[in-house]
């Protein structure tokens, strides 16, 4: 896998990581917390690196 080949996650996968509803992930994207990438079919995908960074930021806040 090359450096340009970023792993993309579905809203459901992101929601599972944060233990929230997939609709919450969509709201976060609209609010600018996450960058949504639209597929040709109109589905949203999220960069794994960005999701992991947000997850670790949230984990450090809650500690």
C-alpha positions as a printed NumPy array, in Angstrom:
array([[  0.   ,   0.   ,   0.   ],
       [  1.451,   3.35 ,  -1.012],
       [  1.494,   6.489,   1.13 ],
       [ -1.232,   8.061,  -1.046],
       [ -3.496,   5.056,  -0.457],
       [ -5.33 ,   6.256,   2.663],
       [ -7.59 ,   3.725,   4.396],
       [-11.195,   4.94 ,   4.329],
       [-13.793,   3.964,   6.904],
       [-17.566,   3.827,   6.55 ],
       [-19.772,   5.833,   8.929],
       [-20.691,   2.542,  10.657],
       [-17.038,   1.656,  11.253],
       [-16.321,   5.113,  12.67 ],
       [-19.449,   4.92 ,  14.838],
       [-18.325,   1.553,  16.234],
       [-14.935,   3.018,  17.225],
       [-16.574,   5.916,  19.094],
       [-19.534,   3.826,  20.325],
       [-22.053,   6.261,  18.801],
       [-24.79 ,   6.077,  16.165],
       [-23.676,   6.431,  12.506],
       [-25.922,   9.514,  12.235],
       [-23.775,  11.153,  14.92 ],
       [-20.721,  10.631,  12.693],
       [-22.572,  12.366,   9.831],
       [-23.408,  15.296,  12.141],
       [-19.747,  15.555,  13.167],
       [-18.786,  15.773,   9.493],
       [-21.342,  18.539,   8.904],
       [-20.022,  20.361,  11.979],
       [-16.453,  20.132,  10.666],
       [-15.089,  17.698,  13.271],
       [-14.331,  15.137,  10.549],
       [-13.703,  15.449,   6.825],
       [-16.144,  13.406,   4.774],
       [-15.032,  12.095,   1.396],
       [-17.905,  11.332,  -0.962],
       [-17.65 ,   8.241,  -3.143],
       [-18.933,   8.156,  -6.711],
       [-22.081,   6.523,  -5.351],
       [-22.634,   9.429,  -2.948],
       [-21.613,   7.565,   0.2  ],
       [-19.465,   9.19 ,   2.863],
       [-16.086,   7.804,   3.847],
       [-13.687,   9.022,   6.506],
       [ -9.873,   8.908,   6.591],
       [ -8.685,   6.361,   9.135],
       [ -5.751,   8.574,  10.179],
       [ -8.085,  11.504,  10.919],
       [-10.529,   9.273,  12.815],
       [ -7.707,   7.776,  14.936],
       [ -6.372,  11.265,  15.715],
       [ -9.835,  12.402,  16.859],
       [-10.261,   9.217,  18.871],
       [ -6.953,   9.677,  20.698],
       [ -7.758,  13.363,  21.314],
       [-11.106,  12.35 ,  22.843],
       [ -9.439,   9.664,  24.951],
       [ -6.878,  12.089,  26.344],
       [ -9.634,  14.621,  27.218],
       [-11.631,  12.022,  29.153],
       [ -8.616,  10.918,  31.257]])
